[in-house]
Amino acid sequence: MLKLVVKRLLSAIAVLFVVSLITFVVLLCIPGDPAQLILGVEATPEKVEALRASMGLDQPWYVQYMHWIQGVLTGNWGTSYLYGENVWTLICQRLPVTFSVALLSMAAALVVSAILGILAALKKGSPVDLLSRTVMQIGGAVPSFWLAMLFMLLFSSYLGWFPVTGYTAPGENFGAFLKCIALPSLVLAIGELGILIRIVRSSMLTALQQDFMMSANVKGLPPARAIVHYALRSAIIAPITISGMQLAKLLGGTVIVETIFALPGIGRLMLTAVEQRDIILLQGIVLFITSMVVLVSLVTDLAVMAANPTIRTGEETVQG
Protein backbone atom coordinates (compact mmCIF):
# COMPACT_ATOMS: atom_id res chain seq x y z
CA MET A 1 0.00 0.00 0.00
CA LEU A 2 2.81 2.41 0.89
CA LYS A 3 4.49 1.80 -2.46
CA LEU A 4 1.27 2.64 -4.28
CA VAL A 5 0.86 5.87 -2.31
CA VAL A 6 4.44 6.91 -3.09
CA LYS A 7 3.91 6.07 -6.75
CA ARG A 8 0.75 8.21 -6.86
CA LEU A 9 2.56 11.11 -5.15
CA LEU A 10 5.48 11.01 -7.59
CA SER A 11 3.06 10.85 -10.50
CA ALA A 12 1.15 13.85 -9.12
CA ILE A 13 4.35 15.88 -8.76
CA ALA A 14 5.34 15.06 -12.34
CA VAL A 15 1.92 16.12 -13.64
CA LEU A 16 2.08 19.41 -11.75
CA PHE A 17 5.54 20.16 -13.13
CA VAL A 18 4.53 19.47 -16.74
CA VAL A 19 1.28 21.43 -16.47
CA SER A 20 2.98 24.39 -14.78
CA LEU A 21 5.63 24.50 -17.51
CA ILE A 22 3.12 24.28 -20.36
CA THR A 23 0.85 26.85 -18.71
CA PHE A 24 3.71 29.28 -18.19
CA VAL A 25 4.89 29.04 -21.80
CA VAL A 26 1.39 29.30 -23.28
CA LEU A 27 0.44 32.32 -21.18
CA LEU A 28 3.66 34.08 -22.16
CA CYS A 29 2.40 33.93 -25.75
CA ILE A 30 -0.78 35.86 -24.93
CA PRO A 31 -0.72 39.26 -26.70
CA GLY A 32 -0.07 42.24 -24.47
CA ASP A 33 2.91 43.53 -22.53
CA PRO A 34 2.38 43.39 -18.74
CA ALA A 35 4.68 46.39 -18.26
CA GLN A 36 2.70 48.40 -20.81
CA LEU A 37 -0.56 47.39 -19.15
CA ILE A 38 0.68 48.53 -15.75
CA LEU A 39 2.04 51.90 -16.91
CA GLY A 40 -0.70 52.65 -19.43
CA VAL A 41 -0.63 53.58 -23.10
CA GLU A 42 0.88 57.01 -22.43
CA ALA A 43 4.06 55.62 -20.87
CA THR A 44 7.30 56.23 -22.75
CA PRO A 45 9.20 53.27 -24.24
CA GLU A 46 12.06 53.94 -21.83
CA LYS A 47 9.78 53.58 -18.80
CA VAL A 48 8.23 50.44 -20.21
CA GLU A 49 11.63 48.84 -20.83
CA ALA A 50 12.82 49.84 -17.36
CA LEU A 51 9.78 48.22 -15.76
CA ARG A 52 10.21 45.12 -17.91
CA ALA A 53 13.79 44.81 -16.69
CA SER A 54 12.78 45.26 -13.05
CA MET A 55 10.10 42.57 -13.46
CA GLY A 56 12.52 40.21 -15.17
CA LEU A 57 10.48 40.15 -18.38
CA ASP A 58 13.56 40.86 -20.49
CA GLN A 59 15.09 37.51 -19.51
CA PRO A 60 14.67 34.22 -21.44
CA TRP A 61 11.44 32.34 -20.78
CA TYR A 62 13.15 29.47 -18.95
CA VAL A 63 14.83 31.91 -16.55
CA GLN A 64 11.46 33.56 -15.91
CA TYR A 65 9.92 30.14 -15.30
CA MET A 66 12.60 29.16 -12.79
CA HIS A 67 12.11 32.42 -10.88
CA TRP A 68 8.34 31.98 -10.90
CA ILE A 69 8.30 28.33 -9.80
CA GLN A 70 10.89 29.08 -7.12
CA GLY A 71 8.63 31.81 -5.79
CA VAL A 72 5.63 29.46 -5.81
CA LEU A 73 7.54 26.81 -3.85
CA THR A 74 8.58 29.41 -1.26
CA GLY A 75 5.08 30.86 -0.92
CA ASN A 76 5.58 33.91 -3.13
CA TRP A 77 3.09 33.52 -5.98
CA GLY A 78 3.83 36.97 -7.34
CA THR A 79 1.88 40.22 -7.33
CA SER A 80 -1.19 40.77 -9.48
CA TYR A 81 -0.74 43.53 -12.07
CA LEU A 82 -4.41 44.45 -11.78
CA TYR A 83 -5.05 44.32 -8.03
CA GLY A 84 -1.56 45.02 -6.71
CA GLU A 85 -1.94 42.19 -4.18
CA ASN A 86 -0.26 38.83 -3.70
CA VAL A 87 -1.76 36.21 -6.01
CA TRP A 88 -2.06 33.64 -3.22
CA THR A 89 -3.92 36.16 -1.07
CA LEU A 90 -6.39 36.85 -3.88
CA ILE A 91 -6.97 33.13 -4.42
CA CYS A 92 -7.56 32.52 -0.70
CA GLN A 93 -10.04 35.40 -0.59
CA ARG A 94 -12.11 33.95 -3.45
CA LEU A 95 -11.71 30.27 -2.58
CA PRO A 96 -14.54 29.95 0.01
CA VAL A 97 -17.11 31.12 -2.53
CA THR A 98 -16.05 28.63 -5.19
CA PHE A 99 -15.67 25.78 -2.71
CA SER A 100 -19.13 26.45 -1.27
CA VAL A 101 -20.82 26.37 -4.67
CA ALA A 102 -18.85 23.32 -5.88
CA LEU A 103 -19.37 21.27 -2.71
CA LEU A 104 -23.09 22.07 -2.43
CA SER A 105 -23.70 21.25 -6.08
CA MET A 106 -21.73 17.99 -5.87
CA ALA A 107 -23.50 16.94 -2.66
CA ALA A 108 -26.91 17.57 -4.22
CA ALA A 109 -25.92 15.77 -7.43
CA LEU A 110 -24.59 12.74 -5.52
CA VAL A 111 -27.74 12.36 -3.41
CA VAL A 112 -30.13 12.65 -6.36
CA SER A 113 -28.03 10.48 -8.67
CA ALA A 114 -27.63 7.78 -6.02
CA ILE A 115 -31.39 7.60 -5.42
CA LEU A 116 -32.43 7.72 -9.08
CA GLY A 117 -29.57 5.54 -10.32
CA ILE A 118 -30.15 2.75 -7.79
CA LEU A 119 -33.94 2.77 -8.21
CA ALA A 120 -33.60 2.82 -11.99
CA ALA A 121 -31.33 -0.23 -11.88
CA LEU A 122 -33.57 -2.12 -9.45
CA LYS A 123 -36.71 -1.30 -11.45
CA LYS A 124 -35.44 -1.33 -15.01
CA GLY A 125 -38.06 -0.16 -17.51
CA SER A 126 -40.26 1.38 -14.81
CA PRO A 127 -41.40 5.03 -14.61
CA VAL A 128 -38.48 5.68 -12.25
CA ASP A 129 -36.08 4.39 -14.91
CA LEU A 130 -37.75 6.62 -17.50
CA LEU A 131 -37.43 9.59 -15.13
CA SER A 132 -33.73 8.91 -14.59
CA ARG A 133 -33.16 8.72 -18.35
CA THR A 134 -34.97 12.02 -18.82
CA VAL A 135 -32.87 13.71 -16.16
CA MET A 136 -29.73 12.28 -17.78
CA GLN A 137 -30.72 13.76 -21.13
CA ILE A 138 -31.48 17.17 -19.63
CA GLY A 139 -28.30 17.25 -17.59
CA GLY A 140 -26.15 16.32 -20.56
CA ALA A 141 -27.83 18.47 -23.22
CA VAL A 142 -28.88 21.76 -21.62
CA PRO A 143 -26.08 24.38 -21.40
CA SER A 144 -25.38 25.71 -17.93
CA PHE A 145 -25.60 29.36 -19.00
CA TRP A 146 -29.13 28.75 -20.35
CA LEU A 147 -30.20 27.06 -17.12
CA ALA A 148 -28.66 29.87 -15.09
CA MET A 149 -30.60 32.55 -16.95
CA LEU A 150 -33.81 30.49 -16.83
CA PHE A 151 -33.55 29.92 -13.08
CA MET A 152 -32.67 33.56 -12.50
CA LEU A 153 -35.74 34.64 -14.44
CA LEU A 154 -38.08 32.13 -12.78
CA PHE A 155 -36.92 31.88 -9.17
CA SER A 156 -35.45 35.37 -8.73
CA SER A 157 -37.36 37.77 -10.97
CA TYR A 158 -40.82 36.15 -11.01
CA LEU A 159 -41.05 34.29 -7.70
CA GLY A 160 -38.54 36.36 -5.72
CA TRP A 161 -37.29 33.36 -3.76
CA PHE A 162 -33.62 34.09 -4.33
CA PRO A 163 -31.54 37.23 -4.99
CA VAL A 164 -30.88 37.96 -8.65
CA THR A 165 -27.15 38.50 -8.18
CA GLY A 166 -24.67 39.31 -5.43
CA TYR A 167 -23.10 37.55 -2.50
CA THR A 168 -23.40 37.63 1.28
CA ALA A 169 -20.66 36.09 3.41
CA PRO A 170 -21.80 33.29 5.76
CA GLY A 171 -20.44 35.20 8.73
CA GLU A 172 -22.73 38.15 8.01
CA ASN A 173 -25.99 36.28 7.36
CA PHE A 174 -25.91 32.51 6.87
CA GLY A 175 -29.45 32.35 5.53
CA ALA A 176 -28.70 34.99 2.92
CA PHE A 177 -25.47 33.16 2.08
CA LEU A 178 -27.38 29.95 1.32
CA LYS A 179 -29.81 31.85 -0.87
CA CYS A 180 -26.94 33.41 -2.81
CA ILE A 181 -25.30 30.09 -3.66
CA ALA A 182 -28.47 27.98 -4.02
CA LEU A 183 -29.25 28.73 -7.67
CA PRO A 184 -25.63 28.55 -8.91
CA SER A 185 -25.23 25.23 -7.09
CA LEU A 186 -28.48 23.92 -8.57
CA VAL A 187 -27.35 24.84 -12.09
CA LEU A 188 -24.05 22.99 -11.65
CA ALA A 189 -25.74 20.02 -9.96
CA ILE A 190 -28.09 19.48 -12.90
CA GLY A 191 -25.12 19.45 -15.23
CA GLU A 192 -23.49 16.72 -13.13
CA LEU A 193 -26.60 14.55 -12.93
CA GLY A 194 -26.31 13.46 -16.55
CA ILE A 195 -22.99 11.74 -15.85
CA LEU A 196 -23.51 10.56 -12.28
CA ILE A 197 -26.92 8.92 -12.79
CA ARG A 198 -25.59 7.04 -15.81
CA ILE A 199 -22.58 5.80 -13.84
CA VAL A 200 -24.62 4.75 -10.78
CA ARG A 201 -27.27 3.01 -12.87
CA SER A 202 -24.73 1.17 -15.02
CA SER A 203 -22.61 0.12 -12.02
CA MET A 204 -25.66 -1.12 -10.15
CA LEU A 205 -26.94 -3.11 -13.13
CA THR A 206 -23.53 -4.74 -13.51
CA ALA A 207 -23.35 -5.56 -9.79
CA LEU A 208 -26.82 -7.13 -9.80
CA GLN A 209 -25.71 -9.56 -12.52
CA GLN A 210 -22.59 -10.76 -10.71
CA ASP A 211 -22.17 -14.28 -9.35
CA PHE A 212 -22.15 -13.13 -5.73
CA MET A 213 -25.76 -11.93 -6.10
CA MET A 214 -26.78 -15.36 -7.38
CA SER A 215 -24.96 -16.97 -4.46
CA ALA A 216 -26.75 -14.67 -2.04
CA ASN A 217 -30.10 -15.65 -3.52
CA VAL A 218 -29.23 -19.35 -3.33
CA LYS A 219 -28.28 -18.95 0.34
CA GLY A 220 -31.67 -17.42 1.00
CA LEU A 221 -30.53 -13.93 1.96
CA PRO A 222 -33.30 -11.32 1.84
CA PRO A 223 -33.07 -9.26 -1.38
CA ALA A 224 -32.64 -5.98 0.50
CA ARG A 225 -29.76 -7.36 2.56
CA ALA A 226 -28.06 -8.85 -0.50
CA ILE A 227 -28.32 -5.53 -2.34
CA VAL A 228 -26.95 -3.48 0.56
CA HIS A 229 -24.13 -5.84 1.58
CA TYR A 230 -23.02 -7.03 -1.85
CA ALA A 231 -24.36 -5.06 -4.82
CA LEU A 232 -23.87 -1.59 -3.35
CA ARG A 233 -20.30 -2.32 -2.21
CA SER A 234 -19.40 -3.43 -5.70
CA ALA A 235 -21.29 -0.63 -7.46
CA ILE A 236 -19.88 2.21 -5.36
CA ILE A 237 -16.37 2.11 -6.85
CA ALA A 238 -17.13 3.80 -10.17
CA PRO A 239 -19.27 6.60 -8.64
CA ILE A 240 -16.53 7.38 -6.11
CA THR A 241 -13.97 7.69 -8.89
CA ILE A 242 -16.09 9.83 -11.19
CA SER A 243 -17.43 12.06 -8.39
CA GLY A 244 -13.90 12.94 -7.33
CA MET A 245 -12.99 13.96 -10.85
CA GLN A 246 -16.24 15.88 -11.30
CA LEU A 247 -15.65 17.81 -8.07
CA ALA A 248 -12.19 18.75 -9.27
CA LYS A 249 -13.69 19.86 -12.58
CA LEU A 250 -16.28 21.99 -10.78
CA LEU A 251 -13.56 23.95 -8.96
CA GLY A 252 -12.34 25.24 -12.30
CA GLY A 253 -15.67 25.21 -14.10
CA THR A 254 -17.59 27.76 -12.08
CA VAL A 255 -16.68 30.64 -14.40
CA ILE A 256 -20.09 30.79 -16.08
CA VAL A 257 -22.29 30.66 -12.98
CA GLU A 258 -20.04 32.97 -10.99
CA THR A 259 -20.15 35.51 -13.80
CA ILE A 260 -23.92 35.30 -14.35
CA PHE A 261 -24.77 35.40 -10.64
CA ALA A 262 -21.99 37.92 -9.83
CA LEU A 263 -20.29 35.69 -7.26
CA PRO A 264 -16.77 36.75 -6.19
CA GLY A 265 -15.20 33.32 -6.70
CA ILE A 266 -12.10 31.95 -8.39
CA GLY A 267 -13.89 31.43 -11.69
CA ARG A 268 -14.85 35.07 -11.97
CA LEU A 269 -11.36 36.11 -10.84
CA MET A 270 -9.86 33.97 -13.61
CA LEU A 271 -12.13 35.56 -16.23
CA THR A 272 -11.10 39.02 -15.04
CA ALA A 273 -7.44 38.02 -15.26
CA VAL A 274 -7.96 36.90 -18.87
CA GLU A 275 -9.82 40.07 -19.82
CA GLN A 276 -7.19 42.34 -18.25
CA ARG A 277 -4.19 40.24 -19.40
CA ASP A 278 -3.05 39.78 -15.79
CA ILE A 279 -0.64 36.99 -16.67
CA ILE A 280 0.88 36.45 -13.22
CA LEU A 281 -2.59 36.14 -11.65
CA LEU A 282 -3.78 33.81 -14.40
CA GLN A 283 -0.71 31.60 -13.98
CA GLY A 284 -1.36 31.31 -10.26
CA ILE A 285 -5.04 30.45 -10.71
CA VAL A 286 -4.34 27.79 -13.35
CA LEU A 287 -1.63 26.24 -11.18
CA PHE A 288 -3.93 26.24 -8.15
CA ILE A 289 -6.81 24.63 -10.05
CA THR A 290 -4.45 22.03 -11.50
CA SER A 291 -3.13 21.28 -8.02
CA MET A 292 -6.68 20.79 -6.76
CA VAL A 293 -7.49 18.44 -9.64
CA VAL A 294 -4.36 16.37 -8.98
CA LEU A 295 -5.00 16.33 -5.21
CA VAL A 296 -8.62 15.26 -5.58
CA SER A 297 -7.61 12.59 -8.09
CA LEU A 298 -5.00 11.29 -5.63
CA VAL A 299 -7.46 11.18 -2.74
CA THR A 300 -10.04 9.50 -4.99
CA ASP A 301 -7.58 6.80 -6.04
CA LEU A 302 -6.69 6.10 -2.42
CA ALA A 303 -10.37 6.02 -1.44
CA VAL A 304 -11.15 3.54 -4.21
CA MET A 305 -8.26 1.29 -3.15
CA ALA A 306 -9.45 1.44 0.45
CA ALA A 307 -13.04 0.64 -0.53
CA ASN A 308 -12.06 -2.23 -2.81
CA PRO A 309 -8.95 -4.13 -1.63
CA THR A 310 -8.98 -6.26 -4.81
CA ILE A 311 -7.86 -3.22 -6.81
CA ARG A 312 -4.95 -2.61 -4.45
CA THR A 313 -4.00 -6.28 -4.52
CA GLY A 314 -4.21 -6.37 -8.29
CA GLU A 315 -1.90 -3.38 -8.71
CA GLU A 316 0.61 -4.78 -6.25
CA THR A 317 0.57 -8.09 -8.12
CA VAL A 318 1.19 -6.36 -11.45
CA GLN A 319 4.08 -4.36 -9.97
CA GLY A 320 5.54 -7.45 -8.38
Steps between C-alpha positions, in 0.01 A plus 500: 500500500781741589668439165178584318459823697858604422447416134184714489681790671792490256258484209309800638820703536599418142158606370516829689846575362399431139175696527670796669765511227249478215273757665786743552618476139150526352405802710822676402374485141182693582506840323565798723798629694447486879730800548302701245174399666624614840636837384226575248507593133651843567818361656824561312690204351786567741272464803345186359840340438619600847196338660543190285858469622399545864232231459742264329296494179808571289653165598458171307177312566671213683668744740163665564346158561768402751451826691123456498496135610759575768274773633200265498691235696604760759150645534550805279251461215574845364305825501193555285545776241133592529436487875849570632462217753668164548350238269470243779314752715253569219442128446441439872252788511293355214540132587217468759243617246606251234538215748154567644331492160697195379448295817128580528439418135697174521323395821159563344599320179633197691185462711261529205710283269540230765124482560396512134786282376442221753121502458534505122727195511276311743186582300627497144238617250280654770386865520792565736740371234333723241532797737870432554557481124319830453710669766814357338401648165424841650818508704715407203332715234395829660780762522570633847478865393147439365393331823654781703306768314179294512526443875588864558193608306266249666616475861647849544309740276154338496477314831751707698625200696867573443708814434566573134873554547748581775657324793470508878774346713386220735636691797271795428174313435508123451146484366575764239823317416309179424257690281787656306664168415183289464422575135862482376540168682175369352613592148830315544331203669265446206797497267663227710189283520529391138832328570448382857159336449633312198801376697296395806235326291754316285712395800195376687372301202841337462518418872153343499611257228812380681542148636502615862139620463398157372682339792321730742165402352587130519595540867161653566614849596223761488523706178543828688788362706670351194474832316637705790782264602611381157366697203549847647857427614590389151311780324641784710851490351424669168286780653774578753756531222288714270366723780853588606591602148175692455559693823846594380350611169241713680772696682622629166167497320308755702591788268159515332280487810725731699489754219123479445415510871778752581670277757852606607657157449810363331321448170404864472849604613650286223273659238603846619866400478448388139314817405763727657800290385614454861741221412652446845153469657381267225807279542435471872132414455570234236771345717270500803212339310736240355632425848145451626419265212813293566436496877138393463601233249761370746254489789242332275746230395589430862132492598422252223789275606381515860141420402598213272811310618497287182612804300791561736595133493479491123731799458751360746496169313562673167789700648646191659 
